[in-house]
Amino acid sequence: MNTALKLIRNVRILSPQAGPCDLLFAGGEIAAVGGDLSVYGALAESYDAEGRVAVPGYFDQHVHVTGGGGEGGFIYKVPEITLRSIVEGGVTSLVGLLGTDGITRSVENLVSKIGALREQGISAWCLTGSYDFPSPTLTGSVERDIAFIDPVIGVKIAISDHRGPQITADELIRLGAQARVAGLISGKAGIVHLHTGRMPGGLSVLFDAVSRCDLPITVFRPTHLGNCFEDAVRFGHMGGFIDFTAGDAKKAALQLAAAMEQVDVSRVTLSSDSNGSMPIWNEKKEMVGIGVGKISMLHDVVRVLVKDLGFSIPDAVRPITKNPARALGMKKKGELAEGFDADLVLYGDDLSIDAVFAKGRPMMWNGEVLVKGVFE
C-alpha cells in the first residue's frame, strides 16, 4: 500500500454531481474524482465516508495566530491559536495577522508561527504590518517583506477605529502602491487588508483613496464590514471584495445573506477574527468588557445559513472556500476537483464536522483529532 495515496470512498460533493463518488488523493492533490475508483483500493490508504457530504476545507483569511488583544493590559493578551482548534474548525488554509498590538507582538513572531503551522500541515500565509502606520515590518519596508518573505502576501492597516493611526487617503494610496508593486514582482496577491472599526466614517477614507488613484480596487480588502454595511455594498458594486466577520453567528449569517443578494456573490467573503480580542467600549471609549474570536465561528455561520436561512451547502460554504481562495490568488484552493489541493471537510448528519483532510493528510476522522500541536 502506498500511504501517499488516499482513497476517500462514497462521498457526496453535491456540486457538480449529487450522487456518491470517490476521491483519490496523491501528493497532496486531488488526482481523480469519479463514481467508482475502487480499482485504486489495493494501492491506497482507504477511508469510507459512508455517504457523508464533502466540502472543500475552509479558508480563513483573518486569524490572529499569535493572539490578539491587550487593550485592557498585559493580562488581556489572547494566547496563540492551537492546531487542534484549527482542525476542529474545519480550517485547512489561513492568513495570519497582527492587530492592535504591534508593540509586544511582532512580524517576526507572526512569521515564525506561520512556519510552525505549515510544518504541522496547514496551508498558511500572513500579512506584514498591524493597526499602526508606518507599518511595522521584518525587513524594514512593506515592499521587501512582501517580495522576499515567502508567506507574506500583503499588509494590514486599520481605518475608522480610535485605536488606529488615522491614516489619510494619500498615505493609503502610497501603501496600496507599495503592496501592489511588491505583489507584482513576487507573484503574490499584494493586498492592503483594512481593519474597519466602528467610527462614523466607515470606508470614507478608502472611497477617497480609490477615487484619486488608478490602482486596481482589488488591492484594498476591507474587513469587519458588518460595522458599515451600506459602505460594504457600495464597495462591492465598485468591484471590490467585501469581508464580514463571524462574531455573532446569526447576525453574521444575516449580513452575508443580505450582501449576497445585492453584490456579486463571488466578491463576498467571511473570516473568523479568531484569537483576536473583541473589546466592548462605552461611549467614552472605555473598555467595559472583552470577548475572544474563535475559529469555530466560521462553521457556526454555515450552520445558520443552511439550517435557519435555507441556503444550500455549496452556497453557504462559498464565502469561506472558493471566494477567499480566488480573492487571494490561491488557484489550487477552494474546490473539490482534479488538480486542486486535497483539502476536505466531511459533515455528519447534523452538519457537524466529522473529518478533515489538509493537503491529503488526515487531520480528523470520525470526530477525533488525529494531528495535534507538539505541546497540546
Backbone hydrogen bonds, N-H to C=O, Kabsch-Sander energy under -0.5 kcal/mol:
donor,donor_aa,acceptor,acceptor_aa,energy
2,N,43,L,-3.5
3,T,1,M,-0.8
5,L,2,N,-1.8
6,K,25,F,-2.1
7,L,45,E,-2.7
8,I,6,K,-0.6
8,I,23,L,-3.1
9,R,7,L,-0.8
9,R,47,Y,-3.2
11,V,21,C,-3.1
12,R,52,R,-2.2
13,I,11,V,-0.5
13,I,19,G,-0.5
15,S,13,I,-3.3
21,C,11,V,-2.5
22,D,34,G,-4.0
23,L,8,I,-2.5
24,L,32,A,-2.6
25,F,6,K,-3.5
25,F,23,L,-0.5
26,A,29,E,-2.7
27,G,4,A,-0.8
29,E,26,A,-1.7
30,I,340,F,-3.0
31,A,24,L,-2.8
31,A,29,E,-0.9
32,A,24,L,-1.4
34,G,22,D,-2.2
40,Y,37,L,-2.3
41,G,38,S,-2.1
43,L,40,Y,-1.4
44,A,40,Y,-1.9
45,E,2,N,-0.6
45,E,5,L,-2.6
46,S,44,A,-0.5
47,Y,7,L,-2.9
49,A,9,R,-2.9
49,A,47,Y,-0.7
51,G,10,N,-2.8
52,R,49,A,-1.5
54,A,12,R,-3.3
55,V,345,V,-2.5
57,G,343,D,-1.1
58,Y,90,G,-2.5
59,F,320,I,-3.7
60,D,58,Y,-0.5
60,D,93,S,-2.5
61,Q,59,F,-0.7
63,V,95,V,-2.1
64,H,274,S,-2.6
65,V,63,V,-1.8
67,G,64,H,-2.0
68,G,275,N,-1.8
70,G,76,Y,-0.7
73,G,70,G,-1.6
76,Y,73,G,-2.1
77,K,74,F,-1.5
78,V,68,G,-3.2
81,I,65,V,-1.9
86,I,82,T,-1.5
87,V,83,L,-2.5
88,E,84,R,-2.8
89,G,85,S,-1.4
90,G,87,V,-2.0
91,V,86,I,-2.0
92,T,58,Y,-2.2
93,S,58,Y,-1.7
94,L,123,S,-2.2
95,V,60,D,-2.0
96,G,125,W,-3.0
97,L,63,V,-1.6
102,G,100,T,-1.2
110,L,106,S,-2.0
111,V,107,V,-3.0
112,S,108,E,-2.1
113,K,109,N,-1.8
114,I,110,L,-2.2
115,G,111,V,-2.0
116,A,112,S,-1.9
117,L,113,K,-2.3
118,R,114,I,-2.3
119,E,115,G,-2.1
120,Q,116,A,-1.5
121,G,118,R,-1.5
122,I,117,L,-2.4
123,S,92,T,-2.4
124,A,122,I,-0.7
125,W,94,L,-2.0
126,C,151,P,-2.6
127,L,96,G,-1.8
128,T,154,G,-2.5
129,G,136,P,-1.4
130,S,132,D,-0.5
130,S,156,K,-0.7
131,Y,99,G,-1.7
145,D,141,S,-2.0
146,I,142,V,-2.3
147,A,143,E,-2.7
148,F,144,R,-2.8
149,I,145,D,-1.7
150,D,148,F,-0.8
152,V,149,I,-1.6
153,I,126,C,-2.4
153,I,151,P,-0.5
154,G,126,C,-0.6
155,V,191,I,-2.5
156,K,128,T,-2.4
157,I,193,H,-2.2
158,A,131,Y,-1.3
159,I,195,H,-3.0
164,G,161,D,-2.0
167,I,158,A,-0.5
172,L,168,T,-2.3
173,I,169,A,-2.4
174,R,170,D,-2.1
175,L,171,E,-2.3
176,G,172,L,-2.6
177,A,173,I,-2.4
178,Q,174,R,-2.2
179,A,175,L,-2.4
180,R,176,G,-2.6
181,V,177,A,-2.5
182,A,178,Q,-2.2
183,G,179,A,-2.2
184,L,180,R,-2.3
185,I,181,V,-2.4
186,S,182,A,-2.0
187,G,183,G,-1.3
188,K,183,G,-1.9
190,G,153,I,-1.4
191,I,153,I,-1.2
192,V,219,V,-3.3
193,H,155,V,-3.2
193,H,191,I,-0.6
194,L,192,V,-0.6
194,L,221,R,-1.9
195,H,157,I,-2.6
195,H,193,H,-0.7
196,T,223,T,-0.8
197,G,159,I,-2.4
197,G,195,H,-0.6
199,M,160,S,-2.3
202,G,199,M,-1.8
204,S,201,G,-2.3
207,F,203,L,-2.7
208,D,204,S,-2.3
209,A,205,V,-2.0
210,V,206,L,-2.8
211,S,207,F,-1.5
212,R,208,D,-0.6
212,R,209,A,-1.3
213,C,210,V,-0.6
219,V,216,P,-2.1
220,F,217,I,-1.4
221,R,192,V,-3.3
223,T,194,L,-2.6
225,L,243,D,-2.0
227,N,224,H,-1.8
228,C,225,L,-1.1
229,F,226,G,-0.5
232,A,228,C,-2.0
233,V,229,F,-2.3
234,R,230,E,-2.1
235,F,231,D,-2.6
236,G,232,A,-2.5
237,H,233,V,-2.4
238,M,234,R,-1.2
239,G,236,G,-1.4
240,G,235,F,-2.3
242,I,267,R,-2.9
243,D,222,P,-1.3
244,F,269,T,-2.4
246,A,271,S,-2.5
247,G,245,T,-1.9
249,A,247,G,-0.7
252,A,248,D,-3.1
253,A,249,A,-2.4
254,L,250,K,-2.1
255,Q,251,K,-2.2
256,L,252,A,-2.6
257,A,253,A,-2.6
258,A,254,L,-2.3
259,A,255,Q,-2.6
260,M,256,L,-2.8
261,E,257,A,-0.9
262,Q,258,A,-0.9
262,Q,259,A,-0.7
263,V,259,A,-2.3
267,R,264,D,-2.3
268,V,265,V,-1.3
269,T,242,I,-2.6
269,T,267,R,-0.5
270,L,319,P,-2.0
271,S,244,F,-2.4
273,D,62,H,-1.8
274,S,62,H,-0.7
275,N,293,G,-2.8
276,G,273,D,-1.7
278,M,291,G,-3.0
280,I,289,G,-3.3
281,W,279,P,-0.5
282,N,286,E,-2.1
285,K,282,N,-2.1
288,V,280,I,-3.3
289,G,280,I,-1.0
291,G,278,M,-1.1
293,G,276,G,-2.6
297,M,294,K,-1.6
298,L,295,I,-1.3
300,D,296,S,-1.5
301,V,297,M,-1.9
302,V,298,L,-1.8
303,R,299,H,-2.4
304,V,300,D,-1.8
305,L,301,V,-2.7
306,V,302,V,-2.3
307,K,303,R,-3.1
308,D,304,V,-1.9
309,L,304,V,-1.7
310,G,306,V,-0.6
311,F,305,L,-2.8
316,A,312,S,-2.4
317,V,313,I,-2.2
318,R,314,P,-0.9
320,I,317,V,-1.9
321,T,318,R,-1.5
323,N,318,R,-2.0
325,A,321,T,-1.6
326,R,322,K,-2.6
327,A,323,N,-2.6
328,L,324,P,-1.7
329,G,326,R,-1.4
330,M,325,A,-2.9
331,K,329,G,-1.4
333,K,330,M,-1.6
337,A,335,E,-0.9
339,G,30,I,-2.9
340,F,337,A,-2.0
341,D,332,K,-3.2
342,A,28,G,-2.7
343,D,341,D,-2.3
344,L,342,A,-0.5
344,L,357,F,-2.5
345,V,55,V,-2.7
346,L,355,A,-2.4
347,Y,53,V,-2.7
348,G,352,S,-2.3
351,L,348,G,-1.9
354,D,346,L,-2.7
354,D,352,S,-0.8
355,A,346,L,-1.4
356,V,364,M,-1.9
357,F,344,L,-2.7
358,A,361,R,-2.4
359,K,357,F,-0.5
360,G,342,A,-2.9
361,R,358,A,-1.9
363,M,356,V,-3.1
363,M,361,R,-0.5
364,M,356,V,-1.8
365,W,368,E,-2.1
367,G,354,D,-3.3
368,E,365,W,-1.8
369,V,367,G,-0.5
370,L,363,M,-3.0
371,V,363,M,-1.4
376,E,373,G,-1.4
